[in-house]
């Protein structure tokens, strides 16, 4: 198995052009071959990561009435809590599957106007905050801001690495549709159904995905370009970077969207082991038309080939939350 050194985020944000070039090379090789890279020196205090895992585990252990009070309102409104089997994420790729063996909690942007407020777009749904545990909102908002910081740094490195101004992506993300999701995978007291996973095979829908997860059995796997499923090592203090659909489009599949899933644990331990993970899905403004970046563009690319970020996001959400019954807006 190929091993690559992790990307050093402190060097990504440093003043040395040579150091940034080296980090881009690591990012480029990892994303173009394995489909992921590890990211170290990201600047999130260990105490904040520990608090995030602690407060979120307590939320998922809270009475069902607490979780259901912040239930996801509608298939396209990806905010709040959803229970086991509520999604079949493989449907986002057009593949049938059983419901995923996970619970989840989602928030979107925390500093942007929401539907009904001046300047909000029609996908800017309000966040739903649980009444307990104490400190949940503050902890999540602090982590979300770290994800914004890291995501912006990765976009700046990407632009610079491909010969563009480092602020090339900034106007595309000034009204972002990014999302932070907690994924709780409970113990599996009975065997999963055939081809049923903690999270089915899928790609993510935006630009970068930033993953933070416990080091427990039954974890993240990526499908590499050699056609093999690779186990990805995770720890709460170590971030994993994946490629989403829009970033693949921007790079003309030089960085293909990372096909991945969350595997089931071995039956010998599955009945007694749970897993908690977080994924930050970095999405541009809803009205951004995504086509190849200048270094990858072909002459005469027609406008109709542009992938509209908001439409793509809604279509994918609707597929996974309705098990393929609806595509796009209901």
C-alpha positions in Angstrom: 0.0 0.0 0.0 1.3 3.5 -0.9 2.2 5.7 2.0 2.4 9.5 1.7 3.5 11.9 4.5 0.6 14.0 5.8 0.0 17.5 4.6 1.3 20.0 7.2 -1.3 22.7 7.5 1.0 25.1 9.4 3.2 25.1 6.3 0.2 25.5 4.0 -0.5 28.8 5.8 3.2 29.8 6.1 5.1 32.5 4.3 7.5 30.2 2.5 6.5 29.6 -1.2 8.8 26.6 -1.3 7.0 25.0 1.7 3.6 25.7 0.3 4.7 24.1 -3.0 5.8 21.0 -1.2 2.5 20.7 0.7 0.6 21.1 -2.6 2.7 18.3 -4.1 1.7 16.1 -1.2 -2.0 17.1 -1.6 -1.8 16.6 -5.4 -0.2 13.2 -5.3 -2.5 11.9 -2.6 -5.8 13.1 -4.1 -4.9 12.1 -7.6 -3.8 8.6 -6.7 -5.3 7.5 -3.3 -8.3 9.9 -3.2 -7.4 11.2 0.3 -4.6 12.7 2.4 -4.1 13.1 6.1 -3.7 16.6 7.5 -1.6 17.5 10.5 -0.7 20.6 12.5 -4.2 22.0 11.8 -4.3 24.2 14.9 -7.4 22.8 16.6 -6.7 22.4 20.3 -6.9 18.8 21.5 -9.2 20.0 24.3 -11.7 21.4 21.8 -11.7 18.1 19.8 -12.2 16.2 23.1 -15.1 18.4 24.0 -16.7 18.0 20.6 -16.7 14.3 20.9 -17.9 14.3 24.5 -20.8 16.7 24.0 -21.9 14.9 20.8 -21.8 11.5 22.3 -24.0 12.8 25.1 -26.4 14.2 22.6 -26.8 10.8 20.9 -27.2 9.2 24.3 -29.9 11.7 25.3 -33.6 10.6 25.5 -35.2 10.1 22.1 -37.5 13.1 22.8 -34.4 15.4 22.9 -33.2 14.2 19.6 -36.6 14.1 17.9 -37.1 17.8 19.0 -34.5 18.7 16.4 -35.5 16.2 13.7 -34.6 17.1 10.1 -37.7 19.0 8.9 -37.8 17.8 5.2 -35.7 15.8 2.8 -34.0 18.9 1.2 -33.5 20.7 4.5 -30.4 18.9 5.8 -30.4 20.3 9.3 -30.9 18.5 12.7 -31.2 14.9 13.7 -32.0 11.8 11.7 -32.2 8.2 13.0 -31.0 4.8 11.9 -32.1 3.8 8.4 -33.3 7.3 7.5 -30.8 7.6 4.6 -29.6 5.4 1.9 -26.6 7.4 0.8 -25.7 5.0 -2.0 -28.8 6.3 -3.8 -26.9 9.5 -4.4 -24.9 7.5 -6.9 -28.0 5.9 -8.3 -27.4 2.6 -6.5 -30.1 0.9 -4.5 -29.3 0.0 -0.9 -30.8 -0.7 2.5 -30.9 2.2 5.0 -27.6 3.2 6.5 -26.8 2.0 10.0 -26.1 5.4 11.4 -27.7 8.3 13.2 -26.7 11.9 12.3 -26.8 15.5 13.3 -26.3 18.4 10.8 -25.7 22.1 11.0 -25.1 24.6 8.2 -23.4 28.0 8.1 -23.5 29.8 11.5 -22.9 33.4 10.5 -25.0 33.8 7.4 -28.6 34.9 7.0 -31.2 32.2 6.9 -34.4 31.8 4.9 -36.7 34.8 5.5 -33.8 37.2 6.4 -32.4 39.8 4.0 -29.6 38.4 1.8 -30.5 34.8 2.3 -30.8 32.3 -0.5 -33.5 29.7 -0.7 -31.2 26.9 0.6 -30.1 28.8 3.7 -32.1 26.8 6.2 -31.9 27.6 9.9 -29.9 25.4 12.3 -31.7 23.4 14.9 -30.0 23.3 18.3 -30.9 20.6 20.9 -31.9 21.7 24.4 -29.2 19.4 25.9 -26.4 18.7 26.6 -25.3 22.1 27.9 -22.6 23.6 25.7 -23.6 21.7 22.5 -24.1 24.8 20.4 -21.0 26.7 21.5 -18.8 23.6 21.0 -20.1 22.9 17.5 -19.9 26.5 16.4 -16.3 26.7 17.5 -15.4 23.6 15.6 -17.3 24.8 12.5 -15.2 28.0 12.5 -12.1 25.8 12.6 -13.4 23.9 9.6 -14.0 27.1 7.7 -10.5 28.2 8.4 -8.9 24.9 7.3 -11.2 24.7 4.2 -10.2 28.2 3.1 -6.6 27.4 3.5 -6.9 24.3 1.4 -8.7 26.2 -1.3 -6.0 28.9 -1.3 -3.3 26.2 -1.6 -5.3 24.5 -4.5 -5.6 27.8 -6.4 -1.9 28.7 -5.9 -0.8 25.2 -6.8 -2.6 25.3 -10.1 -1.2 28.7 -11.0 -4.1 30.8 -10.0 -4.3 33.7 -7.5 -4.6 32.4 -3.9 -7.9 34.2 -3.4 -9.4 32.7 -6.6 -12.1 30.8 -4.8 -13.0 33.5 -2.2 -15.9 35.1 -4.0 -17.4 31.6 -4.7 -17.6 30.9 -0.9 -18.8 34.2 0.6 -22.3 32.8 1.0 -21.2 29.2 1.4 -23.6 26.2 1.8 -21.1 24.2 3.9 -22.3 21.7 6.5 -21.0 20.0 9.6 -22.3 16.5 10.3 -21.9 14.2 13.2 -22.2 10.5 12.3 -22.9 8.1 15.1 -22.7 4.4 14.3 -24.2 2.4 17.1 -23.3 -1.2 18.1 -24.8 -3.7 15.6 -26.7 -6.1 17.8 -27.8 -8.1 14.7 -26.0 -8.8 11.5 -26.4 -6.2 8.8 -28.4 -7.2 5.7 -26.5 -8.1 2.6 -24.7 -5.0 1.1 -25.9 -2.9 4.1 -23.2 -0.7 5.6 -22.8 1.9 8.3 -22.7 4.3 5.4 -23.1 3.0 1.8 -20.8 3.7 -1.1 -21.0 7.3 -2.2 -19.1 10.5 -3.2 -19.5 13.8 -1.4 -21.1 16.7 -3.2 -19.0 19.8 -2.8 -15.3 20.7 -2.8 -13.2 19.4 0.1 -14.6 17.1 2.8 -12.7 17.2 6.1 -13.2 14.1 8.3 -12.4 13.6 12.0 -13.2 10.2 13.5 -12.5 7.8 16.3 -10.0 4.9 15.8 -12.5 2.1 16.1 -13.3 -1.0 14.1 -15.7 -0.5 11.2 -14.4 2.8 9.8 -13.7 4.9 6.7 -12.8 3.1 3.4 -11.9 4.6 0.1 -12.1 3.0 -3.3 -8.8 3.7 -5.1 -8.0 4.0 -8.8 -6.7 0.4 -8.8 -10.2 -0.8 -7.8 -9.3 -1.7 -4.2 -11.0 -0.7 -1.0 -8.5 0.9 1.3 -8.9 1.2 5.1 -8.2 4.8 6.2 -6.6 5.3 9.6 -8.4 7.9 11.7 -7.9 9.4 15.1 -9.8 12.3 16.8 -6.7 14.5 16.4 -6.0 13.6 12.8 -8.0 15.0 9.9 -8.6 13.2 6.6 -9.2 15.2 3.4 -11.5 13.8 0.6 -12.5 15.2 -2.8 -16.1 16.1 -3.6 -18.0 16.2 -6.9 -17.5 20.0 -7.5 -13.8 19.9 -6.8 -13.6 17.0 -9.3 -15.4 19.1 -11.8 -13.1 22.1 -11.3 -10.1 19.9 -11.8 -11.6 18.0 -14.8 -11.2 14.8 -12.7 -7.5 15.3 -12.2 -8.7 14.9 -8.6 -11.6 12.5 -9.0 -14.4 12.5 -6.4 -13.4 10.1 -3.6 -15.6 7.0 -3.6 -15.9 5.9 0.0 -18.1 4.2 2.6 -18.1 3.4 6.3 -17.6 -0.3 6.7 -19.2 -2.6 9.3 -17.1 -3.8 12.2 -16.3 -7.5 12.4 -19.2 -9.5 13.9 -16.8 -10.6 16.7 -16.9 -7.0 18.1 -19.7 -5.4 16.2 -22.4 -6.1 18.8 -20.4 -4.1 21.4 -18.6 -1.3 19.6 -19.8 2.1 18.4 -18.1 4.9 16.4 -18.4 8.6 16.2 -17.2 10.7 13.3 -17.5 14.2 12.0 -17.5 15.4 8.4 -17.3 19.0 7.2 -18.7 19.3 3.7 -17.4 22.4 2.0 -19.9 23.8 -0.5 -19.7 27.0 -2.5 -22.5 29.6 -2.9 -25.7 28.1 -4.3 -25.5 30.1 -7.5 -21.9 29.2 -8.4 -21.6 27.6 -11.9 -18.8 25.0 -11.7 -16.7 24.2 -14.7 -13.1 23.4 -15.3 -10.5 25.7 -13.8 -8.4 27.7 -16.4 -5.5 25.2 -16.2 -7.9 22.4 -17.1 -10.4 24.1 -19.4 -10.7 23.2 -23.0 -11.4 25.8 -25.7 -15.0 26.4 -26.5 -16.4 24.8 -23.3 -20.2 25.5 -23.6 -21.9 27.3 -20.8 -24.6 24.6 -20.5 -21.9 22.2 -19.2 -21.6 24.2 -16.0 -22.7 22.3 -12.9 -24.8 24.6 -10.7 -23.7 24.1 -7.1 -27.2 24.5 -5.4 -29.0 22.3 -7.9 -26.4 19.6 -7.6 -26.6 19.7 -3.8 -30.4 19.5 -3.6 -30.6 16.7 -6.2 -28.1 14.6 -4.2 -29.7 15.2 -0.9 -33.1 14.3 -2.3 -31.8 11.0 -3.7 -30.2 9.9 -0.4 -33.1 11.0 1.9 -35.9 9.7 -0.2 -34.2 6.5 -1.3 -34.2 7.6 -4.9 -37.9 8.4 -5.0 -37.3 12.0 -5.9 -34.7 13.9 -7.8 -34.2 17.6 -7.3 -36.9 19.6 -5.5 -40.1 17.8 -4.6 
